[in-house]
Amino acid sequence: MAATSHSSLAGLLSADAVVALQEHLTRLWHQQEAGQEPVFNNDFLDCVFEQHLANFQLWHIEDQARSPHATDREVAETKRAIDRTNQRRNDLMESCDVALLTALEVHGLPSPTAELHSESPGLILDRLSILALKIFHTREEIERPSAPEGHAERNRERLSLLEMQRGDLAGCLDQLWRLVVVGQRRFKLYRQLKMYNDASLNPAVYSQPRTK
């Protein structure tokens, strides 16, 4: 493979850029309505954006479901919204992998003889997305004026752990991508194949008699 091919592929995925984007979007969406930003002129970054948006929305929908003041009807409606959003989140993880595999295919990658990596980049991107949300909300808790004594310090400890975990995970993503680009590692598209949203596969749905 030509050096220029290596260079163009290597620049397609940068864990630092992904982390910075997720951080930026998380701050921005807490200040304005989520999802109003222009799309990127890049299939992969479009997927990263949309996948993080799904996690952002899922996080806050789940918070609503846990409200002690929610009625039974509100909890039921929220649970259905969680299922829909979680399905979209998983679909977008797969879309991120498809975008990367499509770019690699042009250059004859991933190498079919390379060692197989069990976790795809899309799955790692999802974990980084969730960490971005945890870090944002942990910082909020550190700064919450009404928090009880000791709350800020406990959350500083949590923040340190979360940032360490994100740094480790980002480094693993970069290392995986470097090895894939030089033909030493490969990954596959692993379909999530969720069953709960499919009426033909969920017995709690298909076993119910149809109403006339």
C-alpha positions as CSV (number, residue, x, y, z in Angstrom):
1,M,0.0,0.0,0.0
2,A,1.3,3.5,-0.8
3,A,2.4,5.8,1.9
4,T,-0.2,8.3,0.8
5,S,-2.9,5.7,1.3
6,H,-1.6,5.0,4.8
7,S,-1.6,8.8,5.6
8,S,-5.2,9.4,4.3
9,L,-6.6,6.4,6.3
10,A,-4.6,7.2,9.4
11,G,-6.2,10.7,9.5
12,L,-9.7,9.4,9.1
13,L,-10.0,8.3,12.8
14,S,-8.3,10.2,15.6
15,A,-9.4,9.4,19.2
16,D,-8.3,12.9,20.3
17,A,-10.6,14.5,17.7
18,V,-13.5,12.2,18.6
19,V,-13.1,13.0,22.3
20,A,-12.9,16.7,21.6
21,L,-16.0,16.6,19.4
22,Q,-18.0,14.7,22.0
23,E,-17.0,17.1,24.7
24,H,-17.9,20.1,22.5
25,L,-21.3,18.7,21.5
26,T,-22.1,17.7,25.1
27,R,-21.5,21.3,26.3
28,L,-23.3,22.8,23.4
29,W,-26.4,20.5,23.7
30,H,-26.8,21.4,27.3
31,Q,-27.1,25.1,26.3
32,Q,-29.4,24.7,23.4
33,E,-31.7,22.2,21.7
34,A,-29.7,19.1,20.7
35,G,-29.3,18.2,17.1
36,Q,-29.5,21.6,15.4
37,E,-25.9,21.8,14.2
38,P,-25.0,21.3,10.5
39,V,-23.8,17.8,9.4
40,F,-20.2,17.2,8.6
41,N,-19.0,16.6,5.0
42,N,-17.7,13.3,6.2
43,D,-19.7,10.0,6.5
44,F,-17.7,8.8,9.5
45,L,-18.0,12.1,11.5
46,D,-21.7,12.3,10.6
47,C,-22.0,8.9,12.3
48,V,-20.0,9.9,15.3
49,F,-22.2,13.0,15.7
50,E,-25.5,11.2,15.4
51,Q,-24.4,8.3,17.6
52,H,-23.4,10.7,20.4
53,L,-26.7,12.6,19.9
54,A,-28.5,9.3,20.5
55,N,-26.6,8.7,23.7
56,F,-27.2,12.3,24.8
57,Q,-30.9,11.9,24.3
58,L,-31.0,8.4,25.9
59,W,-29.2,9.7,29.0
60,H,-31.9,12.4,29.6
61,I,-34.8,10.2,28.7
62,E,-33.6,7.6,31.3
63,D,-33.3,10.4,33.9
64,Q,-37.0,11.2,33.3
65,A,-38.0,7.6,33.9
66,R,-36.3,7.6,37.3
67,S,-38.1,10.7,38.5
68,P,-39.9,9.8,41.8
69,H,-42.7,12.1,40.7
70,A,-43.3,10.4,37.3
71,T,-46.7,8.8,36.9
72,D,-47.2,5.2,35.7
73,R,-48.3,6.5,32.3
74,E,-45.2,8.7,32.0
75,V,-42.9,5.9,33.0
76,A,-44.5,3.6,30.4
77,E,-44.2,6.2,27.7
78,T,-40.6,6.9,28.7
79,K,-39.7,3.2,28.6
80,R,-40.9,3.1,25.0
81,A,-38.9,6.1,24.1
82,I,-35.8,4.5,25.7
83,D,-36.3,1.4,23.6
84,R,-36.6,3.5,20.4
85,T,-33.6,5.6,21.2
86,N,-31.4,2.7,22.3
87,Q,-32.2,0.9,19.0
88,R,-31.0,4.1,17.1
89,R,-27.9,4.2,19.3
90,N,-27.0,0.6,18.4
91,D,-27.8,1.2,14.7
92,L,-25.5,4.2,14.6
93,M,-22.7,2.2,16.2
94,E,-22.9,-0.1,13.3
95,S,-23.1,2.8,10.9
96,C,-19.8,4.1,12.2
97,D,-18.2,0.7,11.5
98,V,-19.7,0.6,8.0
99,A,-18.2,4.1,7.2
100,L,-14.8,3.0,8.4
101,L,-14.9,-0.4,6.6
102,T,-16.1,1.3,3.4
103,A,-13.0,3.6,3.5
104,L,-10.7,0.7,4.3
105,E,-12.1,-1.5,1.5
106,V,-10.8,0.9,-1.2
107,H,-7.3,0.1,0.0
108,G,-7.8,-3.7,0.4
109,L,-8.2,-3.5,4.1
110,P,-8.7,-4.8,6.7
111,S,-6.3,-7.5,5.9
112,P,-8.1,-10.9,5.9
113,T,-5.0,-12.6,7.4
114,A,-4.5,-10.0,10.2
115,E,-5.4,-10.9,13.8
116,L,-9.0,-10.3,14.6
117,H,-9.9,-7.7,17.2
118,S,-13.0,-8.6,19.2
119,E,-14.3,-5.0,19.7
120,S,-15.0,-2.8,16.7
121,P,-14.3,0.9,16.6
122,G,-18.0,1.6,16.7
123,L,-18.3,-0.1,20.0
124,I,-15.4,1.8,21.4
125,L,-16.9,5.1,20.1
126,D,-20.1,4.3,22.0
127,R,-18.1,3.8,25.2
128,L,-16.3,7.1,24.7
129,S,-19.6,8.8,24.1
130,I,-21.0,7.5,27.4
131,L,-17.9,8.6,29.2
132,A,-18.2,12.1,27.8
133,L,-21.7,12.3,29.3
134,K,-20.6,10.9,32.6
135,I,-17.7,13.4,32.8
136,F,-19.9,16.3,32.0
137,H,-22.4,15.5,34.6
138,T,-19.8,14.6,37.2
139,R,-18.3,18.1,36.7
140,E,-21.8,19.5,37.2
141,E,-22.0,17.7,40.5
142,I,-18.6,19.0,41.7
143,E,-19.9,22.6,41.1
144,R,-23.5,22.1,42.5
145,P,-23.9,24.8,45.1
146,S,-26.7,22.9,47.0
147,A,-24.8,19.6,47.3
148,P,-24.2,18.2,50.8
149,E,-20.8,18.3,52.5
150,G,-18.2,15.9,50.9
151,H,-20.2,15.6,47.7
152,A,-17.8,17.6,45.6
153,E,-14.8,15.7,46.9
154,R,-16.4,12.3,46.1
155,N,-17.1,13.5,42.6
156,R,-13.6,14.8,42.1
157,E,-12.4,11.3,42.8
158,R,-15.0,9.9,40.3
159,L,-14.0,12.5,37.7
160,S,-10.3,11.4,38.0
161,L,-11.3,7.8,37.4
162,L,-13.5,8.6,34.5
163,E,-10.9,10.8,32.8
164,M,-8.3,8.0,33.3
165,Q,-10.7,5.4,31.8
166,R,-11.4,7.7,28.8
167,G,-7.7,8.3,28.2
168,D,-7.0,4.6,28.3
169,L,-9.9,3.8,25.9
170,A,-8.9,6.6,23.5
171,G,-5.4,5.2,23.4
172,C,-6.7,1.7,22.6
173,L,-8.8,3.1,19.8
174,D,-5.9,4.9,18.2
175,Q,-3.7,1.8,18.6
176,L,-6.4,-0.4,17.0
177,W,-6.8,1.9,14.0
178,R,-3.0,2.2,13.5
179,L,-2.7,-1.6,13.4
180,V,-5.7,-1.9,11.0
181,V,-4.2,0.7,8.6
182,V,-0.9,-1.1,8.4
183,G,-2.6,-4.5,7.9
184,Q,-1.7,-6.0,11.3
185,R,-5.2,-6.1,12.8
186,R,-8.7,-6.4,11.5
187,F,-12.3,-5.9,12.8
188,K,-15.7,-7.0,11.6
189,L,-19.1,-5.4,11.5
190,Y,-20.9,-7.1,14.3
191,R,-24.7,-6.6,14.1
192,Q,-26.4,-6.1,17.4
193,L,-29.5,-8.0,16.3
194,K,-31.7,-6.5,19.0
195,M,-34.9,-8.6,19.5
196,Y,-37.0,-6.5,21.9
197,N,-38.1,-4.0,19.3
198,D,-39.0,-6.6,16.7
199,A,-42.6,-7.7,17.1
200,S,-41.9,-11.0,15.4
201,L,-39.1,-11.9,17.8
202,N,-40.4,-10.6,21.2
203,P,-42.7,-13.2,22.8
204,A,-44.2,-10.5,25.0
205,V,-45.5,-8.9,21.8
206,Y,-46.3,-11.8,19.4
207,S,-47.9,-14.0,22.1
208,Q,-50.6,-11.4,22.8
209,P,-53.9,-11.9,21.1
210,R,-54.7,-9.3,18.4
211,T,-57.4,-6.8,19.3
212,K,-60.3,-6.5,16.8
